[in-house]
């Protein structure tokens, strides 16, 4: 192993010195240290790069895909600077579990241009021979006859599969025709409950804020959210209705003074310490309407 490492260092030094004659040129070269390797055995691959000092060049790191090779380790050598030319070198320890007799590898270098742009400089392609780990069987190997019964998987019965799928489809259609109305009710109730819980949580938070300190913006946002939820629940365009139009509905009489107080705050800028109580009335009204609507859906 010591001789292989010494050979590796001498080889890299020779490559580095041979590149010194190419001034102001980017050169990327690499290759395997050995000529052959066994499956699953580690092997080193050297890589050198020569480039001008003004260029920001990077060699592959652990995130690079060495496919079909598997990365095991790496060793970088300090950069050398000579007459404005930088010489970088690294050694990668790799493994392969492929069964091809000959395998290839070419590692590139990357020129960084800006924060995201990179230019790939391809290196040369090198090959290595994989030696087998299995003993060679003699041609005179005698074969033993086995007449025992062997269970073999049967072919897939596609007609039966299509029949089963057809029956299932028919059952699904019948179930939808019989229980479809009930399923749609449950779906509508669940969706409405989800929207109500979301609105109720938001309104409760705003009421706490208004109780602590009356605020025109919070009041305006709360009344807008309330109208949007009512529009979803009641299936009426509440977001487009004025306070007077809302009060004209048959079930909103109890909100007469409440909505007027909120309008004075939102549009007149008149803040009242009891403003939060108006929104508590809004909360109670909405809860009642939610119960009415859900009962209507269940009994429809």
N, C-alpha and C positions, 0 to 999 in steps of 0.2 A: 504493500500500500504506500510505503514511503517513497519507493522508486516511482510510482505513478504520479504522486504529488510533485516530486522534483521534475519529472518529465513535463508535467502540466505547466509549472512555472517557467521552465525554460522555453516551452513552446509558445506561451503567451508573450514572453520577452522577445522572442524571435519575430513574432508577428508584429508586435508593436514597433520594433526597430525597422522592419521592412516597410512599414507604412509611412515612415518619416520623410520619404522622398516625394510624397504626393502633397504638395503645398496647396493650402486653401481648397481642399477637396474633401467631401464627406464620403467615407468608406466604412461599410459595415461588413464584417466577416465573422464566420463562426464555424464550428465543426465538433464532431465527437472526438474524445481523447483516444478511444479504442476503436478497433475495426469490427469487433463483434461483441455481443452481450447475450445473456440468457434472459428469458422471460421473468420479470419480477426482480431482476438484479439491477442495482443502482449503477448509473453511468454518468460521467461528467461531460458537459457540453460547454466549450469555451466560446466567448463572444467578445469581439473588440470593435471599437468605433474610433474613427479619426475624423475630426471636424474643426473648423475655425473657432477661435476663442469667443467670437461674437455671437455664436449660436448656442441656444439652450437646448441641449440634447439629452434624452433620457433612455436608459436601457430598460428592458422589461423587468417588472417586479413580480411579487407573489400573486398579484391580481390578474396577471396575464394568463390567457388560456394556452397551455402547451399541448393541447389535444393532437394526437392520441396519447401523448406522454402525460404522466402524472408528476407534478412538481414535488420534490422532496426537500430541497434546500438550495441555498445560494451563497456565493462568496464574491464580494466586490473588492476590487483593488483600487488604491488611490489614483486619482487622475494625474496624468503627467502633462506638463505644458512645455512645448518646445517651439520657439519662433512663432508664437501666435497660434499654434496648432495644439489641440487637446487630444490626448490619447486615453480612452476609457477601456476598461476590461472587466469581465466578470465570468464566473464559472457557475453553472447551474447543475445541480444533482437531480437526475430524472429517473423515472421507472416506467416500464411499459408492460402491459399484460395482453397486448395484441398478439395474434398468432401468425402475422405476415412474416415471411422469411426475410424480407428487406423492408426497413422502415426509414422514413425521411423526416427531416426537421430543418426549418429555416426560421431564425429569430430576427425580428426587425429592431430598429431604433426609432425613437419618436422625437421630432423637432417640435418644441412648444412655441406656438405663435399666438400670443394673447392669452386670455383666460380660458378659452374653450377650444380654440383651433389647434390642431396638431397635424403634422405631416409625417407619414410613415415612410421610413427608408428601409427597404427590404434588404436582408442579408442573403448570402449565398445558400443554396440548398445542399445539405450533406446527408449521406445515407449511412446506415449501419446494418450489419448482418446479424440475424438472430439465430443462435445455435440451439438445437433441440435438447431438451433435458430427458427425453425418453430413450431407453435403450433400443437398439435396432434389432428387430425380430428376424430370426433365421428363416430363409425361404423354405426350409424343410419342416417347418412347424406343422404338426399334424392337427387336424380339426376333429372335434368330437361332435358326433351327431346327437341332437337332443330332440326326442320325439314327444316330450311332455306337452300337454295342452297349454296353450298360452291365451289368456283372456285378452281380447282386442276390443278397443272402444268401438261402439257402433256408430253409424252415421246419424247426423242430426235429422230428426223427423220434422222437416219444415212444414208439411201440410198440417200436422197436428198443432204446431205453434200458431199458424195462421187461424186455425179454428178456435183455439183458446183466446187469442187476441180479439177475434170477432165477437165471441160470447161476452168477453169483458166489456167491449165497446157497447154492445146492446144493453148490458146491465147498467152501465154508466148513464146511457141516454134515458133509460126507464127511470132510474133513480133521480135524474135531474128533472124529468117531467113530473114526478110524484112529489119530490121534496124541494123543487127549485124555488118555489115561492118562500118557503121557510128559510132556505139558505140565503136568499136575497135579503130577507128581513134581518137575519142575524148579522150579515155583512154590513147592512146599513146602520144597525144599532151599534155595532163595534166601532165603526168609523165615527159616528156621532159622539160616542162616549170618549173616544180618543181626543177629538177636537174640543169637547167640553172641558175635559180635565186640563188640557193645555191652556185654554182660555181662563179657567177658574184659577189656576196657579198664577198666571200672569196678573190677573186682576187683584188677587189677594196681596201680591207683592206691591202693586201700585197703591192700594189702599193703605198699607203700612207706611209707605213713603209720604202720602198725602196727610196722614194723621200726624206724622212727625213734623212736616213742613208743607203747607199748601203750595202747589206749583202749577203754573198755567200749562206748561208743556206736558207734564205727566197727565193732567186732566184731559188735555186734547188727545193725547195718544190713547188713553184708556177708553174714551168715548168712541174713537175711531175703531179700536179693536172690538168693542162691544157690538157695534153696528155690523162689522164684518162677520162676527160669529153668528149673530141673529140672521143675517142674510143666508148663511149656510144652513142653519137649523130650520128656519121658517120658510125657506124657499121664496123669499120676497126681497126686493132690491132696497134693503135698509140703508146701504151706503149712499144711495142717491136721494133718500127721503130727508126732508127738513124735520125739525122738531115738531112743528105744527102738523105735518103729514103723519108723523109717527103717532102723535096724540089722537089723531082721528081714527086710529084702529080700535076695534071693539075691545081689546084686552089690555090696553096700555093706559087706562085712566089713572091708575095708581101712580104713574110716573110723571104726572102733570107738573107738580112743583119741583120734583127732582131734576128733570131735564132743563127747566127754566133756570134753576140755580147753577147748573153746570154750564149753560150757555152764557150766563153772566160772567163766569170765570174765564171761559175759553175765548169768547168774542169781545167781552167788555173789559177784561183784565181785573175784575173785582174778585179778589181772593177772600175766602171765608175760612175761618178755622174749622168749621163744621162741614167743609167740602167733602171730607172722607165719608161722612154719613150718607151723602147723596149716592156715592158709589157703592156703599153697603146696600142701599136700597136697590141699585142696579143689580148687584150680585144676587139678592134675594129674588128679584123678579126673574132673572135669567134661570136660576135654579128651578123655580116653579114652572117656567115655560119648557125647560128641558124635560121635566117629569111629564108634562102634558103631551109633548111631542112623542116621547118614547112610548107612552101608553097608546097613542094613536097608531104608531107603527106596529106595535104588537097586536093590536086588535083589528088592523086593516085586513 
